[in-house]
Amino acid sequence: MLFKYIGFLFTLLWSYTFIKSQSIFKKGSGIIITLFVTNISWLTFIVACFYGLKNFTFFNAILGIIFCIIFVHLAFARISLFINSKFENKDNLLRVKTFIEYLILIAVVYFIIF
């Protein structure tokens, strides 16, 4: 039963991380991320919530859902502070962010075509 609960928490963390990461991207790349990643992650998150409510007590399922959401938000806040402290010049940070966005777009298009 412990392994099922750990799997439940891992699935919630995994799917909510992708949901939260969609808010980082610009509008143009955010559309592609929304279409291919976030919608599937929302579906996975909702199914994991139903799985938790069905297989565990109501309290344990809600506690796991709340824990995962809070953990992801805190992790993103911490990572944001860390990245902002490493880049004194915000133009460099914007260039790196843009490069990563285009790299992700290219990877998504590549996997769709091939």
Residue frames as qw, qx, qy, qz and C-alpha x, y, z in Angstrom:
[[0.000, 0.885, 0.465, 0.000, 0.00, 0.00, 0.00],
 [0.332, -0.750, 0.107, 0.561, 2.93, 2.32, 0.68],
 [0.377, -0.092, 0.597, 0.702, 4.27, 1.84, -2.85],
 [0.157, 0.662, 0.657, 0.324, 0.85, 2.72, -4.29],
 [0.172, -0.926, -0.248, 0.227, 0.75, 5.93, -2.25],
 [0.390, -0.544, 0.344, 0.658, 4.30, 6.89, -3.26],
 [0.324, 0.226, 0.693, 0.603, 3.36, 6.26, -6.89],
 [0.015, 0.836, 0.544, 0.075, 0.26, 8.41, -6.41],
 [0.272, -0.856, -0.001, 0.440, 2.36, 11.27, -5.00],
 [0.415, -0.271, 0.535, 0.684, 4.96, 10.91, -7.75],
 [0.260, 0.499, 0.690, 0.455, 2.26, 11.06, -10.44],
 [0.080, -0.926, -0.356, 0.094, 0.75, 14.17, -8.87],
 [0.366, -0.706, 0.218, 0.566, 4.15, 15.85, -8.62],
 [0.426, -0.009, 0.644, 0.635, 5.07, 14.92, -12.18],
 [0.188, 0.644, 0.638, 0.379, 1.85, 16.11, -13.77],
 [0.154, -0.938, -0.265, 0.160, 1.51, 19.30, -11.72],
 [0.447, -0.510, 0.301, 0.670, 5.12, 20.25, -12.48],
 [0.306, 0.216, 0.633, 0.678, 4.30, 20.22, -16.19],
 [0.023, -0.825, -0.544, -0.148, 1.10, 22.18, -15.56],
 [0.330, -0.858, -0.065, 0.388, 2.99, 24.81, -13.60],
 [0.487, -0.281, 0.423, 0.711, 5.85, 24.99, -16.10],
 [0.329, 0.605, 0.584, 0.431, 3.44, 26.12, -18.83],
 [0.109, -0.958, -0.245, 0.099, 3.12, 29.51, -17.13],
 [0.514, -0.545, 0.263, 0.608, 6.83, 30.18, -17.66],
 [0.463, 0.162, 0.587, 0.644, 6.68, 30.29, -21.44],
 [0.138, 0.254, -0.127, -0.949, 5.74, 33.19, -23.69],
 [0.656, 0.354, 0.277, -0.606, 2.40, 33.27, -25.47],
 [0.608, 0.509, -0.474, -0.383, 3.69, 31.85, -28.78],
 [0.348, 0.268, -0.893, 0.093, 5.52, 28.88, -27.37],
 [0.338, -0.035, 0.696, -0.633, 2.96, 28.54, -24.60],
 [0.753, 0.242, -0.053, -0.610, 0.32, 27.55, -27.16],
 [0.674, 0.315, -0.661, -0.100, 2.34, 24.57, -28.36],
 [0.102, 0.195, -0.844, 0.490, 3.22, 23.58, -24.80],
 [0.537, 0.045, 0.404, -0.739, -0.47, 23.88, -23.87],
 [0.784, 0.261, -0.279, -0.489, -1.59, 21.72, -26.76],
 [0.745, 0.272, -0.609, 0.009, 0.90, 18.91, -26.32],
 [0.380, 0.152, -0.742, 0.531, 2.00, 18.88, -22.70],
 [0.212, -0.117, 0.464, -0.852, -0.32, 20.75, -20.38],
 [0.733, -0.049, -0.164, -0.658, -3.58, 19.19, -21.56],
 [0.779, 0.041, -0.625, 0.023, -2.17, 15.69, -21.07],
 [0.272, 0.150, -0.663, 0.682, -0.76, 16.72, -17.71],
 [0.462, -0.154, 0.221, -0.845, -4.15, 18.04, -16.57],
 [0.844, -0.026, -0.367, -0.392, -5.74, 14.76, -17.60],
 [0.641, 0.116, -0.681, 0.333, -3.04, 12.83, -15.73],
 [0.009, -0.203, 0.524, -0.827, -3.47, 15.02, -12.65],
 [0.647, -0.133, 0.041, -0.750, -7.25, 14.58, -12.59],
 [0.857, 0.019, -0.489, -0.161, -7.00, 10.82, -13.10],
 [0.456, 0.170, -0.686, 0.541, -4.40, 10.61, -10.32],
 [0.292, -0.213, 0.375, -0.853, -6.74, 12.54, -8.01],
 [0.823, -0.079, -0.157, -0.539, -9.58, 10.11, -8.74],
 [0.752, 0.140, -0.626, 0.154, -7.19, 7.19, -8.22],
 [0.179, 0.228, -0.630, 0.721, -6.16, 8.60, -4.84],
 [0.515, -0.163, 0.233, -0.809, -9.73, 9.19, -3.74],
 [0.866, 0.013, -0.326, -0.378, -10.73, 5.69, -4.80],
 [0.803, 0.115, -0.543, 0.216, -7.82, 3.74, -3.30],
 [0.355, 0.057, -0.557, 0.748, -6.92, 5.73, -0.18],
 [0.137, -0.671, -0.613, 0.393, -8.83, 7.45, 2.55],
 [0.191, 0.901, 0.291, 0.258, -10.27, 10.84, 1.73],
 [0.374, -0.901, 0.137, 0.173, -7.90, 12.53, 4.18],
 [0.649, -0.324, 0.483, 0.490, -4.78, 10.86, 2.74],
 [0.518, 0.505, 0.501, 0.475, -5.77, 11.66, -0.84],
 [0.030, 0.967, 0.171, 0.184, -6.50, 15.33, -0.11],
 [0.523, -0.765, 0.250, 0.281, -3.35, 15.61, 1.98],
 [0.674, -0.041, 0.507, 0.535, -1.28, 14.20, -0.88],
 [0.371, 0.721, 0.411, 0.416, -2.86, 16.54, -3.43],
 [0.177, -0.983, -0.029, -0.048, -2.33, 19.61, -1.25],
 [0.648, -0.558, 0.342, 0.388, 1.23, 18.56, -0.41],
 [0.646, 0.210, 0.485, 0.551, 2.14, 18.13, -4.09],
 [0.217, 0.863, 0.295, 0.348, 0.67, 21.48, -5.13],
 [0.349, -0.929, 0.108, 0.064, 2.42, 23.35, -2.32],
 [0.725, -0.351, 0.403, 0.435, 5.70, 21.54, -2.98],
 [0.574, 0.446, 0.427, 0.538, 5.68, 22.40, -6.69],
 [0.040, 0.951, 0.160, 0.262, 4.86, 26.05, -6.01],
 [0.516, -0.806, 0.230, 0.177, 7.64, 26.31, -3.43],
 [0.745, -0.085, 0.443, 0.492, 10.11, 24.57, -5.73],
 [0.442, 0.667, 0.346, 0.490, 9.32, 26.94, -8.60],
 [0.181, -0.977, -0.012, -0.117, 9.67, 29.97, -6.31],
 [0.664, -0.599, 0.331, 0.301, 13.00, 28.70, -5.02],
 [0.691, 0.188, 0.452, 0.532, 14.31, 27.95, -8.51],
 [0.237, 0.873, 0.254, 0.342, 13.19, 31.41, -9.67],
 [0.360, -0.919, 0.156, 0.052, 15.12, 33.08, -6.85],
 [0.741, -0.323, 0.432, 0.401, 18.18, 30.95, -7.60],
 [0.596, 0.451, 0.425, 0.510, 18.15, 31.71, -11.32],
 [0.063, 0.956, 0.137, 0.252, 17.61, 35.43, -10.76],
 [0.508, -0.804, 0.248, 0.183, 20.55, 35.52, -8.36],
 [0.745, -0.098, 0.461, 0.472, 22.85, 33.86, -10.94],
 [0.416, 0.524, 0.405, 0.624, 22.08, 36.36, -13.70],
 [0.198, -0.527, -0.228, 0.794, 22.97, 39.93, -12.78],
 [0.160, 0.247, -0.382, -0.876, 22.27, 41.09, -16.33],
 [0.602, 0.317, 0.578, -0.451, 18.59, 40.40, -17.05],
 [0.569, 0.596, -0.322, -0.465, 19.25, 40.57, -20.82],
 [0.174, 0.370, -0.911, -0.057, 21.37, 37.42, -20.55],
 [0.354, 0.121, 0.834, -0.407, 18.60, 35.71, -18.61],
 [0.619, 0.526, 0.175, -0.557, 16.09, 36.66, -21.31],
 [0.442, 0.557, -0.619, -0.332, 18.40, 35.30, -24.04],
 [0.023, -0.190, 0.973, -0.126, 18.87, 31.99, -22.22],
 [0.477, 0.298, 0.647, -0.515, 15.12, 31.70, -21.62],
 [0.606, 0.583, -0.120, -0.527, 14.36, 32.42, -25.28],
 [0.282, 0.466, -0.818, -0.183, 16.97, 29.88, -26.39],
 [0.197, -0.009, 0.942, -0.273, 15.47, 27.19, -24.15],
 [0.572, 0.434, 0.385, -0.579, 11.95, 27.97, -25.39],
 [0.578, 0.579, -0.384, -0.429, 13.00, 27.60, -29.02],
 [0.108, 0.346, -0.932, 0.009, 14.90, 24.43, -28.19],
 [0.389, 0.169, 0.808, -0.410, 11.77, 22.94, -26.62],
 [0.613, 0.550, 0.090, -0.560, 9.67, 24.00, -29.61],
 [0.414, 0.536, -0.676, -0.291, 12.12, 22.35, -32.00],
 [0.083, -0.161, 0.968, -0.176, 12.10, 19.17, -29.91],
 [0.524, 0.331, 0.595, -0.511, 8.28, 19.02, -29.85],
 [0.610, 0.606, -0.170, -0.482, 8.04, 19.60, -33.60],
 [0.221, 0.475, -0.841, -0.139, 10.76, 17.03, -34.23],
 [0.224, -0.004, 0.938, -0.266, 8.96, 14.37, -32.19],
 [0.596, 0.463, 0.359, -0.549, 5.65, 15.14, -33.90],
 [0.565, 0.625, -0.365, -0.395, 7.09, 14.86, -37.40],
 [0.440, 0.384, -0.812, 0.005, 9.42, 11.91, -36.82]]
